[in-house]
Amino acid sequence: MRILCPNLDRENGLETVLEVPIPEEMFNKMGTNSAVRWQNMRNLMRTTQNSSPALEKWAAMTEAAASSYNYDQFLFLLKLVGSAFIPYPVQLDHAVTKPIKDGSIESSTAKYIVQQYVAATGGFAALNAINSMYAVGQVKVEVVTDGLQNVESWKRPNEAGGFVVWQKNPDLWYLELVISGFKIGAGCDGKVAWSQSSSTSVPARGPPRPLRRFFQGLDPRAIANLFLNTVCICETKINEEDCFTLKLETSSEIRQAQSTPNTELVRHTIWGYFSQKTGLLMKFQDTKLIRMKAVKGDDYVYYETTMESMLDDYRYVDGVKIAHSGMTIASLYRYGKSMKKRWRLEETWRIEEVGFNIGGLSAEYFMPPSDLKKDCEQDLLCNCI
């Protein structure tokens, strides 16, 4: 991955470290020669609101390269998957334990499975010694939409990109994702969660929530704490491996906190599939239904999303076992009286670097933008999903 950017203003100047390292595949698509590519990369990294003319020209070129490609839909789906939230409060500063015998046999079994997962990923001592972390990775994304009711179908070819994510106890985190001419930022300062893209001038806000990407095998503490209050519902096979299935239904109080007068979070269900052989999380899945009131009239539009993440390549980093690769398949079904449409996005990802207990990482790094706004309906959908 590309880490350094040459100094384009001074010939003998020092190189600049990129905020988000990018894969070679993405860099090679950013212009006709090296100078143009670096200029476009610098413009993209500097983008916080509106794109520069050069960057817009390059984005238009990438748009024209794909037949029937829809700019807004691609960015919308990219935000849904790339910076998805989990609307469930999770304690991140340490791994929580609860007595196994308290509760039903299904809940007691789930607690035992979570204890085995904690042991498989390094144990309570190793997990509780973490006070901050960062991860660098690369992704490849493909989008397909099925046209329903005379709506044209389109497909977006594979696009490569990179991301950096930071986290600090107790519930601070920040993500930057760069892919195909777009830059997405999202974060949480413990009081508000927010997201912003290079195509929007003002970031959107919402209640504090953890980032879904942490539950893709990246943060064992968050995973253990999330599934501690679940029930074990069955056994199933994932990639020919026997797994326990843990299920969590989001409470009505949490759903109500995520809703607005015109947008209702109807349901949100989370599943975790833990290997009976290794104790590790093999698959993370969640599904959600949101009902939104139409802009005109009394009709409602429904958005149903399902995201399935397969986790692989577990390796130890400073005594903690982390999933270093995987694939997320997200489907979004929009239906109502006027239109029905389905989207499908596939993201393959690989972690290139992980570090714990970062010196000098202060809470100021996680401060939200100063120009936060209240959620509009589409912003709420992006933030919730």
Secondary structure as UniProt FT lines:
FT   STRAND          2..5
FT   TURN            11..12
FT   STRAND          16..22
FT   HELIX           24..28
FT   HELIX           34..46
FT   HELIX           53..64
FT   TURN            67..68
FT   HELIX           71..82
FT   TURN            100..101
FT   HELIX           105..120
FT   TURN            121..122
FT   HELIX           124..128
FT   STRAND          132..147
FT   STRAND          154..168
FT   TURN            169..171
FT   STRAND          172..179
FT   TURN            180..181
FT   STRAND          182..188
FT   STRAND          193..197
FT   TURN            198..199
FT   STRAND          204..206
FT   HELIX           212..215
FT   TURN            216..218
FT   HELIX           220..227
FT   TURN            228..229
FT   STRAND          231..238
FT   TURN            239..240
FT   STRAND          241..249
FT   HELIX           252..257
FT   TURN            261..262
FT   STRAND          263..275
FT   TURN            276..278
FT   STRAND          281..293
FT   STRAND          300..317
FT   TURN            318..319
FT   STRAND          320..336
FT   STRAND          341..356
FT   TURN            359..360
FT   HELIX           363..366
FT   TURN            370..371
FT   HELIX           377..384
//
